[in-house]
């Protein structure tokens, strides 16, 4: 009996010494990043936003890497508690910037893709069209005939046309709902669900400025 007790004690000691905690899982890569890649920002103090998640629902903080050289990004802000940030100092006009979001949990981090945007005036030939600002819909509506509207884009060269993109919540990417729109509105039958949408403006040279992503719920 004494021998059995000793063996049981040794077994219990070995078990108690084994690592009981599972390894921490790093946060997922951020997505739904705004400004969209290669977008043009009208403001010299643009706002950035993104969505982030952690497999274990750990508390997350964020770091933004930023610069005009894709290979030499530096930290402009760290320990951000919320998934958005507005630049504190005005950026240079007519300049292309690169940026990257790093998501942290308590013990590890994950970097997103390197994105880019330009401040107003940046273009291959002259000014880009200004960013088309969404007007409607910007909130929940009944599913069915949905009226998309946006402010007209200025600058650019020649006639401005618009491309309207939409994405349902379970889709992996945006799809073109309607292209080469010559007005600032479009009607479409939309089914119930959570949707995202944006408009891009294109001038006669093919230069494009993308608007911000908007989120709506149709009931």
C-alpha positions, 0 to 999 in steps of 0.5 A: 500500500505504501509503495502504491501511495509513493507511485501515485504521489510521483505520478501526481507530481509529474502531471502537475509539472506539465504545462497546462496552458495552451500556446497563445494564438496570435491575432488575425490579420486586420481587414476592411481597411480604410482608406482603400489601397491606392485611394486618394484622400481629400484631407491632409489629416486623413482618418484610418480604420480597420477591423481586427479580431483575435482567435481567443478574444484577447484584448488588442492594441494597435501600432501604425507603421507609416512612411513615403518609402515602402521599405522604410516604414516607421512607427507613427503611433503605438498602443492604440486602443481602438481600430481607428486613427486620425493623423495628428500632423497634416501630411504633404499634398500630392504625396503617396504614403505607405502604411501598415497596421500591427495588431498586438495581444498580450504576448504576440502580434500580427502585421497586416499588408502594406497599403498605400494612399495618396493625398489630393493632387497625386496622379499619373497625369495631373490631378486625380478626381476628388473622392466621391462622398457617399450620401445614401444609404448610410443606415438600416433600411428595408430590403428591396429597391435601394437608392445609392447616391453620392456627391459629384467628384470634381477635378480630374480630366474630362467627364467623370464616371462612377463605379459602384461596388458592393459586398455582403458580409459573408463575401470575401471581396467587393464586386462591381454592381454597376460600372461607368455610371454617368450620374451620381445615383443608382437604384438596385434590388438588394436582399436583406443582410449586412452590406458594405459599399463604396463608389470610385470616380474615374476621369477620361484618362482612367485615373481613379479615386475611391470613396470610403467604405460604408456599412448598412443593414437591410431588413 
